[in-house]
Amino acid sequence: MKEKVQAVIEKIRPYLQRDGGDIELLDVSTDGVVKVRLRGACGSCPMSMMTLKMGVEKQLKDEIPEVKEVITG
Protein backbone atom coordinates (compact mmCIF):
# COMPACT_ATOMS: atom_id res chain seq x y z
CA MET A 1 0.00 0.00 0.00
CA LYS A 2 2.94 2.34 0.60
CA GLU A 3 3.63 2.49 -3.14
CA LYS A 4 0.01 3.45 -3.85
CA VAL A 5 0.13 6.19 -1.20
CA GLN A 6 3.41 7.53 -2.61
CA ALA A 7 1.88 7.64 -6.11
CA VAL A 8 -1.06 9.75 -4.87
CA ILE A 9 1.30 12.05 -2.96
CA GLU A 10 3.26 12.58 -6.16
CA LYS A 11 0.02 13.80 -7.78
CA ILE A 12 -0.65 16.22 -4.89
CA ARG A 13 2.93 17.48 -4.52
CA PRO A 14 2.90 19.99 -7.45
CA TYR A 15 -0.05 21.86 -5.91
CA LEU A 16 1.77 22.22 -2.60
CA GLN A 17 5.03 23.19 -4.29
CA ARG A 18 3.24 25.87 -6.28
CA ASP A 19 2.50 27.59 -2.95
CA GLY A 20 6.05 27.12 -1.62
CA GLY A 21 5.36 23.95 0.34
CA ASP A 22 6.01 20.25 0.01
CA ILE A 23 5.01 16.92 1.50
CA GLU A 24 7.08 13.92 2.53
CA LEU A 25 5.72 10.42 3.18
CA LEU A 26 7.07 9.08 6.47
CA ASP A 27 5.13 5.88 7.10
CA VAL A 28 2.07 3.84 6.23
CA SER A 29 0.83 1.57 9.04
CA THR A 30 -0.92 -1.73 8.51
CA ASP A 31 -4.11 -0.26 9.98
CA GLY A 32 -4.35 2.46 7.30
CA VAL A 33 -2.76 5.44 9.06
CA VAL A 34 -0.52 7.51 6.80
CA LYS A 35 2.13 9.70 8.42
CA VAL A 36 3.48 12.65 6.45
CA ARG A 37 5.59 15.73 7.03
CA LEU A 38 4.52 19.06 5.57
CA ARG A 39 7.56 21.14 4.66
CA GLY A 40 8.37 24.62 3.45
CA ALA A 41 5.50 27.08 3.54
CA CYS A 42 3.11 24.25 4.40
CA GLY A 43 5.00 23.46 7.59
CA SER A 44 4.32 26.88 9.09
CA CYS A 45 1.04 27.81 7.42
CA PRO A 46 -1.92 28.27 9.78
CA MET A 47 -4.08 26.48 7.20
CA SER A 48 -1.82 23.41 7.07
CA MET A 49 -4.22 21.18 9.04
CA MET A 50 -7.02 22.04 6.62
CA THR A 51 -4.68 21.26 3.72
CA LEU A 52 -3.80 17.97 5.38
CA LYS A 53 -7.36 16.85 6.17
CA MET A 54 -9.40 18.39 3.35
CA GLY A 55 -6.79 18.01 0.64
CA VAL A 56 -4.27 15.25 1.24
CA GLU A 57 -6.42 12.94 3.39
CA LYS A 58 -9.48 13.31 1.17
CA GLN A 59 -7.50 12.55 -1.99
CA LEU A 60 -5.81 9.53 -0.42
CA LYS A 61 -9.11 8.13 0.90
CA ASP A 62 -10.80 8.70 -2.47
CA GLU A 63 -8.10 6.78 -4.34
CA ILE A 64 -7.13 4.23 -1.68
CA PRO A 65 -10.10 3.11 0.47
CA GLU A 66 -7.75 1.31 2.91
CA VAL A 67 -6.44 4.68 4.13
CA LYS A 68 -8.22 5.56 7.38
CA GLU A 69 -6.40 8.73 8.49
CA VAL A 70 -3.50 11.04 7.61
CA ILE A 71 -1.42 12.51 10.43
CA THR A 72 1.73 14.62 10.65
CA GLY A 73 4.85 13.32 12.23
C-alpha positions as CSV (number, residue, x, y, z in Angstrom):
1,M,0.0,0.0,0.0
2,K,2.9,2.3,0.6
3,E,3.6,2.5,-3.1
4,K,0.0,3.5,-3.8
5,V,0.1,6.2,-1.2
6,Q,3.4,7.5,-2.6
7,A,1.9,7.6,-6.1
8,V,-1.1,9.8,-4.9
9,I,1.3,12.0,-3.0
10,E,3.3,12.6,-6.2
11,K,0.0,13.8,-7.8
12,I,-0.7,16.2,-4.9
13,R,2.9,17.5,-4.5
14,P,2.9,20.0,-7.5
15,Y,-0.1,21.9,-5.9
16,L,1.8,22.2,-2.6
17,Q,5.0,23.2,-4.3
18,R,3.2,25.9,-6.3
19,D,2.5,27.6,-3.0
20,G,6.0,27.1,-1.6
21,G,5.4,23.9,0.3
22,D,6.0,20.3,0.0
23,I,5.0,16.9,1.5
24,E,7.1,13.9,2.5
25,L,5.7,10.4,3.2
26,L,7.1,9.1,6.5
27,D,5.1,5.9,7.1
28,V,2.1,3.8,6.2
29,S,0.8,1.6,9.0
30,T,-0.9,-1.7,8.5
31,D,-4.1,-0.3,10.0
32,G,-4.3,2.5,7.3
33,V,-2.8,5.4,9.1
34,V,-0.5,7.5,6.8
35,K,2.1,9.7,8.4
36,V,3.5,12.6,6.4
37,R,5.6,15.7,7.0
38,L,4.5,19.1,5.6
39,R,7.6,21.1,4.7
40,G,8.4,24.6,3.4
41,A,5.5,27.1,3.5
42,C,3.1,24.2,4.4
43,G,5.0,23.5,7.6
44,S,4.3,26.9,9.1
45,C,1.0,27.8,7.4
46,P,-1.9,28.3,9.8
47,M,-4.1,26.5,7.2
48,S,-1.8,23.4,7.1
49,M,-4.2,21.2,9.0
50,M,-7.0,22.0,6.6
51,T,-4.7,21.3,3.7
52,L,-3.8,18.0,5.4
53,K,-7.4,16.9,6.2
54,M,-9.4,18.4,3.4
55,G,-6.8,18.0,0.6
56,V,-4.3,15.2,1.2
57,E,-6.4,12.9,3.4
58,K,-9.5,13.3,1.2
59,Q,-7.5,12.6,-2.0
60,L,-5.8,9.5,-0.4
61,K,-9.1,8.1,0.9
62,D,-10.8,8.7,-2.5
63,E,-8.1,6.8,-4.3
64,I,-7.1,4.2,-1.7
65,P,-10.1,3.1,0.5
66,E,-7.7,1.3,2.9
67,V,-6.4,4.7,4.1
68,K,-8.2,5.6,7.4
69,E,-6.4,8.7,8.5
70,V,-3.5,11.0,7.6
71,I,-1.4,12.5,10.4
72,T,1.7,14.6,10.7
73,G,4.8,13.3,12.2
